[in-house]
Amino acid sequence: MIFDDGEVVFGAGDHADSAYFIETGEAEVFIDHDNKLVKVNHLMPHDLFGEMALFLSSGRSADVIAKGDMRAMKLNGPLFFQMVTENLDKTLGVMTALSEKIVNTSQQAVKNT
């Protein structure tokens, strides 16, 4: 999928049916805090996003917006789960990505205070 600069990939509260893998370009992740959008992460090529809502069976927790032109592979939920349950390397990759997100989001939260 190709997203133009400023295009919303998904918004907080949206139904989650897929995860995304950035092939080229970048995206920014924002949450609403006191009616103000706060940037909590910056995504680069080879980053995975959108998987948390799949694991939690919940709506999206943040807005993801393309920064510049971005090409991303959309992985539907069943395919994503098949990949992570049948391939240990993929499972470890997702776990690493989630751990990095926690660290990055925590660091960004400190910067915004």
N, C-alpha and C positions, 0 to 999 in steps of 0.2 A: 504494500500500500504506500502511496505517496501522500505526504502532508505538506501543505504550504506553510510558510512562515506565519506564525500566529494562529494556525488552525488548531482547534481543540480536538485532541484524540479521544478523550472522554472526560466527563465531569464528575465531580463528587456526587455520590448517590446513584449514578447510572448503574444499570444492570450489568453484571460482569459475566461474560460468556467466553472470554479469551484473554490471552496474554500477548505481549508484543516483544519483539526482539529488534533493536535498532540496527539496521544494516549501514546506513550512512546518515549523517546529520546529527542533530541534538534536539533535546526537549527539556522543558522545565516542569517541575512538579510544585503545585501550589495547594495550600489548604486555606480555608476561611477561618480567620481568627478575629473576633470582634468586628465582623463585617468588613474585614480588610484581607485581601489575598496576600499570603505570606509564602515566599519561595522556600521550600524545604529540601529540594534536591535538584541537581542538574544531571541529566542523562546524556551519555555519549554513545558512539558506535559500540556495538556488542553488549550493550546493557539490555537487561530484561526488565520489563515492567508490566504491571497489571496482574501479576500472578498472586499477589496477596489476597485480593478479593476472591479469586478462585479457591484458594486454600480455606478461606474463612466462610465461603458460601454467602457472601454479603455483597452489598453495593460497593461501588468504587469509593475509596476514602479520600481521594484528592482529585484535582484537575491536572491533566497532563496536556501541555501546549507545545507544539513544535516551535523550535527556535531556529529559524532559517528553514530551508527545505529539508525534509526528513523522509527517508525510506525505511519502512519497518515491515517485518514479517509478522502477520497476525496468526497466532496459534490458537485454534479453537480449544475449548476446555478439555474435551475428551482426548484430543491429540496431545495436549500438554501433559495431562495426567499419565497417558500411556508412555510418553517419553521419560518422565521422571520415575515411573515405577519399574520400567524395564531396562533402564540403563543407569548403572551406578555413577558413571562420570557425569551424566546430566543431573542426577540427583545432587551430587556434591557441588556442581556448578550453581544450581538453584540455591542451595544452602549458603554457599559463599556469597552469592548476590544478595540474599536476604540479610545476611550479617553485615555486609557493606552498607546496605541501605539504613540499617539501624544506626551504624556509626555516623554516616553522612548526615542523616536527619538530626541526630543528637547534636552534632557539631553546628549545623545550620541553625538549630533552635537556640543554641547559646549565642551565636552571632546576632540573632534577631532580638535578643533581650537587652 
